[in-house]
Amino acid sequence: MPELPEVEVVRRGLADHLVGRSITAVEVLHPRAARRHVAGDADLIGQIAGSTVASAERRGKFLWLPLARGGRPADAAIVVHLGMSGQMLVDGGGAVRRDGESDDRHLRIRAELDDGAVLRFVDQRTFGGWAVDPLVAVDGTVVPASVAHIARDPLDPAFDRAAVIAAMKRKDTEVKRVLLDQTVISGVGNIYADEALWLSKVHGRRHAAALTRPALGRLIDDATAVMRSALDQGGTSFDSLYVNVNGQSGYFERSLNAYGRDGEPCRRCGAIMRREQFMNRGSHFCPKCQTRPR
């Protein structure tokens, strides 16, 4: 699933092409794309059509578009759930079309904009979707109600590193599980957790409470560094499902040190990288650099 860098790439593209634009019409073309909006498709359409996109926002892996009406400040937002394969593509207007490829077969929601552009939500596996949520004030900022429980991410200017270290130190469970807990630190998923743990030379099954505060701080710093590097390179793209709003794939996968490299030599010590099951997903690590806890 897309993690912070991939979502931020999409957010930046949406900010470039949508902010200040009015949405003139909306079509929901697959019922699963609106299943998170409990009031139903018609209500979703009614709340979006005629509104203006005030901004494009993100916290961790969560993305939303605040909506304004009648010159009033935004009090609701389209919360975009990308799921495993969701894409937000902008065609026409000032955006670039995706070269020679049509996504209409997997088109789930279509929104027309006042400048002639079309925002398309394409989702091959139909795990994603849109919902309109009220905006609420939380810890000094405004977020959709469904995002209120999500912690700040390391790229957030208000991220409190010391508080997150303290919260992690209180967790007597595997440190990788803590990294993936979006209520402790948001934005980190399986890929960047493996990368950060490799950089810190920490096995993901070490308990967070057993690590020193400096070690936890280094782990946070390494997670931040690897996500910034991925963001600079356009995110991590393994196939055509991970694209920006113009349909272009990222390429950070060429720089991964741990994730997906089982059976290959560690780039630091030469030992053969391994993969094991963890929380219904794979963990990739070096058995020499990242010693397993006893």
N, C-alpha and C positions, 0 to 999 in steps of 0.2 A: 504494500500500500504506500502511497506517497507520504513522505515525511516533510519536515519543516522546509528544507531547501526547495523541494519540488512545489510545495504549496505557495511559497513566497515568490517563486518564478511566475506562477499563475496569477498571484495577487498583483504583482507589478504590471503584468500585461493587461489585466482588467482595469487597473487604475489608469493606464495610458489611454485605453480605448473606450471606457464606459463612464467615467466620472463626469457628471454634468449632463449626460445624455438621458433623455426620457424614454421610458419603455412604452411603446404605443400598443402593442398586442402581444399576447402570450398563448402558446398552444402546449398542452401536456399530451404527449403522444404515446406514453406508456404509463399505466397506473402505478407501477412500482416507483417511478421517478418522483411521485408526490405522496408516497405512503407515510412519510414522516410528518406531513402536514395533516394533522388529525381532523381538521374541518373539511378536508376534501379538495379535489381538483378545482372546482368552481370557485371556492373561497381563495385558494392560492392564486388563481388567475386574477380575481377581483382585487386582491391586495397589491399585486405587482403592476398590472396594467394602469397606465396613467401616472405612475410615480417616476421620480427622478433618482438616479443613482448618485448618492451624495459622496461616497468614498468606497474604497475597497480595503477591507481590514482582515487581519489574521491574528490568531493567538495559537502558538504551537502549530498543530496540523489542521486547525479549524479556520475556515474561510467564510467571510460573510460580506454582503453588499448592503449597507444602510440605505433605506429608501425614504425620500422626502416627498411631501405633497403640499401644494398650495403655498410654497414659500416658508413653510414651517420646518423646524429642525427634524431630522429623522427620528422616529420613535419605534421603528421596526426594521427588520433586515431580512434579506434572503440568505439563509444559512445553506451553504453549498457543501454537500457530503460527496466527496469524490469517490469514496469506496475504493474498489480495487482497480477500476478502469475508467473512472469518470474523467471527461475532458470538457473544459470550457473553451470553446473556439469562437472567435469573432471573425466574421466574413464580411467583406464589402466595407463601405465607408472608408475610414482611414487605416483599416487593418489589412494585412496581407492574407490572401487566400491560401489554403493548404494546397500545395502543388499537385494538381492532377488527381486528387483522391477525394472521393465522396464518402461521407460518414452517415449518409441518410439512412442506411440500413439500421444503424444503432442510435439514431437520433431520438432522444427521449423528451426534451423540452426545447421549444423554439421561441425566442423573444425578439420582436422587431424593435429597432431603435429609431429615434426621430431623425437621425442623420442618414438613414438608409442602410445602416449596418444590421447584421443579424447575429445575435448571441445564440449559439447552439450548445446545449448540454448533450454530449454524446457519451454513452455508457454501454459498452459491449456486454459486460457481465451483470448489469442492472442491480448492483449492490448500492449504488449511490443515489442521489436525488436532491431535491430542493424542498425547503420548508420556510415559511415566514414566521419569524419569532419576534416578540417584543424586545426592545432594548432595555437593559437594566444597568444600574450603577453598581460596580463591584470594584473594590480596592483602588478607587481613584480613577477608574475608567468606565467606559460604557461598552457592554458586550451583549450579545443575545442571551436570553434567559437560559437556553440549553447549553451555553458555554460558561456559565457563571462559576461552575465548579472546577474549571480547568486552570491549572497553575500558569504563571508567566513562563515564557521560554527564555533561553540564554541570550537570544538576540534582542530581547525587549529591553529598552533603555532603563526600565524600572525593575529589571530582574535583580533580586536580592540574593547574591551568591552565598553570603554567610548564613542566611536563613535556610536556604536549600541544603547546605552542608549539614546544618543542625537537624533538619527534618530527615535527611538520609541517615544520619548517625543513629537516629531513634528507631530505624527499621531493622528488626532482627530477621531479615530474609535475604534471599540472593540479591546481590547488587544489580544484576541485570534486570531483575523483576522491578526494582525500584526505579531504574532508568526508564523503564517502559511505562511507569505509573504516571499518567498525565496529570494527576492531581498533586504530584510532587514537583515534577519538572516536565514541561510540555515540549512537544516537537520532536523528541527522540523516539524513533521506531527501531525495528530490528536491525536494519542496515547500519545506522549510525551508532547504535549501542555496541554492536560488534566492533566497529571501527574504533570507537573511543576506548573500549576495553583493551583492544590490541595495543593502541598507542600508550595506554597507562600500564601495560603489562599486568593486568588484573584479570583473573578468571571470573567469568560471569556468575559462577556459583559461590564465590566468596560472599559471606554475609556483609551487608553494608555496615552493620553495627560493629563488626570486627575490624573494619578499616579505620585508619587514623583520619582525623579531619584534613590534614594536608593531602593525604591520598585521595580522599573524596573530592577535595578542591581541584586536584590535578585531573581527575576523571571528568569533572564538569568542564574544566578548561579544554580538555582534549575533545569532548563532545562538541563544544562551541567551535573549536578550530576546524574540526572536520566538516561541520555543517556550513561554516563560512566558506571553506574551500569548495564544497559542493555547489553552494550558491553562486560563487564566482564563475563556476564552469557550467552553470545552467541546470543543475540538479542531476539526479541519477536516473538514467534511462536504460532499461534492459530490453525494451521492445517499443513498438509504436504506441503503446497505451500511455506512456509518460511523455507528455508534450506540453509546450506552452500555448498561449492563446492563438498563436499563428501556426500551430501544428508542428513545430520544430522540436526534435528530441534533444535532451541533455546528453552529456557524455562523461559524467564523473565516474562511471563504472570502470573506466580505464585506470583510475587512480586508487581503487579500493585495495586495501591491504589485508583484509580479513574476510569480509562477507563474500560468499560464493567461491572461495579459493581452497576448499577442502581438497586434499590430495596434491596440492602444489607446495613448493618450498616457501617457508616464511621469508619475507623480504628482509627481515632483520637478522635472523640466526641460521636460516637454511633448513630448520626442522620441517617435517611435513605437516601442513595444516590439517586440522581435523574439524569434523562437523558432528554435533550431537543434537538430539531433540531437547527443546526447552520451551515450555508453555505453548505447545502445539505448533512450534516453528523450529527452524534450525539455528543453532549457535555455531559460529565459526571462530576458531581460536588456534593459537600455537601452543602445543603441549609443553614446549621448553620455556618460552617467554612468559606464558600465562599458566603457572602451575596450579593444578586442581587442588582445592582445599582437602585436607585429610578428614 
